[in-house]
Amino acid sequence: MMPMSYAKLFQLMESKGLKKFDLRKAGISPTIVDRLIKGHDVNTSTITRLCRLLGCQPGDIMEYIDESEAAE
Protein backbone atom coordinates (compact mmCIF):
# COMPACT_ATOMS: atom_id res chain seq x y z
CA MET A 1 0.00 0.00 0.00
CA MET A 2 1.21 3.48 -0.79
CA PRO A 3 1.18 6.16 1.92
CA MET A 4 -0.99 8.53 -0.14
CA SER A 5 -4.56 7.80 -1.07
CA TYR A 6 -6.40 9.74 -3.75
CA ALA A 7 -9.72 7.96 -3.13
CA LYS A 8 -11.17 11.30 -1.99
CA LEU A 9 -10.27 12.77 -5.39
CA PHE A 10 -12.25 10.14 -7.26
CA GLN A 11 -15.18 10.44 -4.82
CA LEU A 12 -15.24 14.22 -5.34
CA MET A 13 -15.03 13.80 -9.10
CA GLU A 14 -17.95 11.36 -9.03
CA SER A 15 -20.04 13.77 -6.96
CA LYS A 16 -19.36 16.46 -9.59
CA GLY A 17 -20.14 14.13 -12.49
CA LEU A 18 -16.55 14.07 -13.74
CA LYS A 19 -14.73 11.09 -15.24
CA LYS A 20 -11.03 10.30 -15.48
CA PHE A 21 -11.21 11.35 -19.14
CA ASP A 22 -12.16 14.85 -17.96
CA LEU A 23 -8.77 15.05 -16.21
CA ARG A 24 -7.10 14.27 -19.53
CA LYS A 25 -9.18 16.96 -21.27
CA ALA A 26 -7.96 19.38 -18.59
CA GLY A 27 -4.37 18.62 -19.60
CA ILE A 28 -3.43 16.02 -16.99
CA SER A 29 -1.54 13.24 -18.75
CA PRO A 30 -2.70 9.62 -18.75
CA THR A 31 0.50 8.73 -16.88
CA ILE A 32 -0.38 11.12 -14.06
CA VAL A 33 -3.97 9.84 -13.92
CA ASP A 34 -2.55 6.31 -13.62
CA ARG A 35 -0.24 7.44 -10.79
CA LEU A 36 -3.24 8.92 -8.96
CA ILE A 37 -5.23 5.70 -9.37
CA LYS A 38 -2.33 3.67 -7.98
CA GLY A 39 -1.62 6.10 -5.11
CA HIS A 40 1.87 6.93 -6.36
CA ASP A 41 3.60 10.26 -5.84
CA VAL A 42 2.60 13.24 -7.97
CA ASN A 43 4.11 16.69 -7.87
CA THR A 44 2.54 19.71 -6.24
CA SER A 45 1.80 21.37 -9.57
CA THR A 46 -0.52 18.43 -10.34
CA ILE A 47 -2.24 18.86 -6.96
CA THR A 48 -2.60 22.58 -7.68
CA ARG A 49 -4.18 21.89 -11.08
CA LEU A 50 -6.59 19.37 -9.57
CA CYS A 51 -7.61 21.81 -6.83
CA ARG A 52 -8.15 24.57 -9.38
CA LEU A 53 -10.19 22.25 -11.60
CA LEU A 54 -12.36 20.95 -8.76
CA GLY A 55 -12.52 24.12 -6.64
CA CYS A 56 -11.15 22.39 -3.56
CA GLN A 57 -8.23 22.17 -1.13
CA PRO A 58 -5.52 19.46 -1.20
CA GLY A 59 -7.01 17.72 1.84
CA ASP A 60 -10.25 17.33 -0.13
CA ILE A 61 -8.56 15.09 -2.70
CA MET A 62 -5.80 13.24 -0.86
CA GLU A 63 -4.91 11.79 2.50
CA TYR A 64 -1.87 10.28 4.14
CA ILE A 65 -2.24 6.64 5.14
CA ASP A 66 0.19 5.54 7.86
CA GLU A 67 1.51 2.24 6.53
CA SER A 68 2.04 0.79 10.00
CA GLU A 69 -1.56 1.54 11.01
CA ALA A 70 -2.93 0.25 7.70
CA ALA A 71 -1.24 -3.12 8.24
CA GLU A 72 -3.04 -3.70 11.55
Short mmCIF file of the C-alpha atoms (twelve columns), coordinates in Angstrom:
data_MODEL
# 
_entry.id   MODEL 
# 
loop_
_atom_site.group_PDB 
_atom_site.id 
_atom_site.type_symbol 
_atom_site.label_atom_id 
_atom_site.label_alt_id 
_atom_site.label_comp_id 
_atom_site.label_asym_id 
_atom_site.label_seq_id 
_atom_site.Cartn_x 
_atom_site.Cartn_y 
_atom_site.Cartn_z 
_atom_site.pdbx_PDB_model_num 
ATOM 1  C CA . MET A 1  0.000   0.000  0.000   1 
ATOM 2  C CA . MET A 2  1.215   3.484  -0.792  1 
ATOM 3  C CA . PRO A 3  1.183   6.163  1.917   1 
ATOM 4  C CA . MET A 4  -0.995  8.532  -0.140  1 
ATOM 5  C CA . SER A 5  -4.563  7.797  -1.070  1 
ATOM 6  C CA . TYR A 6  -6.404  9.740  -3.748  1 
ATOM 7  C CA . ALA A 7  -9.718  7.959  -3.127  1 
ATOM 8  C CA . LYS A 8  -11.168 11.298 -1.987  1 
ATOM 9  C CA . LEU A 9  -10.265 12.772 -5.391  1 
ATOM 10 C CA . PHE A 10 -12.253 10.144 -7.258  1 
ATOM 11 C CA . GLN A 11 -15.183 10.444 -4.822  1 
ATOM 12 C CA . LEU A 12 -15.245 14.220 -5.338  1 
ATOM 13 C CA . MET A 13 -15.032 13.795 -9.101  1 
ATOM 14 C CA . GLU A 14 -17.952 11.356 -9.034  1 
ATOM 15 C CA . SER A 15 -20.038 13.771 -6.965  1 
ATOM 16 C CA . LYS A 16 -19.356 16.464 -9.589  1 
ATOM 17 C CA . GLY A 17 -20.137 14.127 -12.488 1 
ATOM 18 C CA . LEU A 18 -16.545 14.070 -13.741 1 
ATOM 19 C CA . LYS A 19 -14.735 11.087 -15.245 1 
ATOM 20 C CA . LYS A 20 -11.027 10.301 -15.485 1 
ATOM 21 C CA . PHE A 21 -11.208 11.345 -19.137 1 
ATOM 22 C CA . ASP A 22 -12.157 14.849 -17.956 1 
ATOM 23 C CA . LEU A 23 -8.772  15.053 -16.210 1 
ATOM 24 C CA . ARG A 24 -7.098  14.269 -19.534 1 
ATOM 25 C CA . LYS A 25 -9.181  16.957 -21.269 1 
ATOM 26 C CA . ALA A 26 -7.956  19.378 -18.590 1 
ATOM 27 C CA . GLY A 27 -4.365  18.621 -19.604 1 
ATOM 28 C CA . ILE A 28 -3.428  16.018 -16.995 1 
ATOM 29 C CA . SER A 29 -1.540  13.237 -18.755 1 
ATOM 30 C CA . PRO A 30 -2.701  9.616  -18.746 1 
ATOM 31 C CA . THR A 31 0.504   8.729  -16.882 1 
ATOM 32 C CA . ILE A 32 -0.378  11.124 -14.057 1 
ATOM 33 C CA . VAL A 33 -3.971  9.837  -13.925 1 
ATOM 34 C CA . ASP A 34 -2.552  6.306  -13.619 1 
ATOM 35 C CA . ARG A 35 -0.244  7.440  -10.790 1 
ATOM 36 C CA . LEU A 36 -3.238  8.922  -8.962  1 
ATOM 37 C CA . ILE A 37 -5.228  5.701  -9.369  1 
ATOM 38 C CA . LYS A 38 -2.328  3.668  -7.981  1 
ATOM 39 C CA . GLY A 39 -1.621  6.095  -5.108  1 
ATOM 40 C CA . HIS A 40 1.869   6.933  -6.358  1 
ATOM 41 C CA . ASP A 41 3.600   10.263 -5.843  1 
ATOM 42 C CA . VAL A 42 2.599   13.235 -7.968  1 
ATOM 43 C CA . ASN A 43 4.111   16.693 -7.869  1 
ATOM 44 C CA . THR A 44 2.542   19.714 -6.237  1 
ATOM 45 C CA . SER A 45 1.798   21.369 -9.573  1 
ATOM 46 C CA . THR A 46 -0.524  18.431 -10.342 1 
ATOM 47 C CA . ILE A 47 -2.239  18.859 -6.960  1 
ATOM 48 C CA . THR A 48 -2.596  22.584 -7.682  1 
ATOM 49 C CA . ARG A 49 -4.176  21.894 -11.079 1 
ATOM 50 C CA . LEU A 50 -6.593  19.373 -9.574  1 
ATOM 51 C CA . CYS A 51 -7.613  21.806 -6.833  1 
ATOM 52 C CA . ARG A 52 -8.150  24.575 -9.380  1 
ATOM 53 C CA . LEU A 53 -10.194 22.251 -11.602 1 
ATOM 54 C CA . LEU A 54 -12.362 20.949 -8.757  1 
ATOM 55 C CA . GLY A 55 -12.522 24.120 -6.639  1 
ATOM 56 C CA . CYS A 56 -11.148 22.391 -3.559  1 
ATOM 57 C CA . GLN A 57 -8.234  22.173 -1.127  1 
ATOM 58 C CA . PRO A 58 -5.516  19.461 -1.196  1 
ATOM 59 C CA . GLY A 59 -7.014  17.722 1.838   1 
ATOM 60 C CA . ASP A 60 -10.249 17.325 -0.126  1 
ATOM 61 C CA . ILE A 61 -8.561  15.086 -2.701  1 
ATOM 62 C CA . MET A 62 -5.797  13.239 -0.864  1 
ATOM 63 C CA . GLU A 63 -4.911  11.791 2.496   1 
ATOM 64 C CA . TYR A 64 -1.874  10.282 4.138   1 
ATOM 65 C CA . ILE A 65 -2.244  6.637  5.141   1 
ATOM 66 C CA . ASP A 66 0.186   5.539  7.856   1 
ATOM 67 C CA . GLU A 67 1.507   2.243  6.526   1 
ATOM 68 C CA . SER A 68 2.039   0.786  10.002  1 
ATOM 69 C CA . GLU A 69 -1.558  1.537  11.008  1 
ATOM 70 C CA . ALA A 70 -2.933  0.247  7.698   1 
ATOM 71 C CA . ALA A 71 -1.241  -3.123 8.244   1 
ATOM 72 C CA . GLU A 72 -3.041  -3.703 11.552  1 
# 
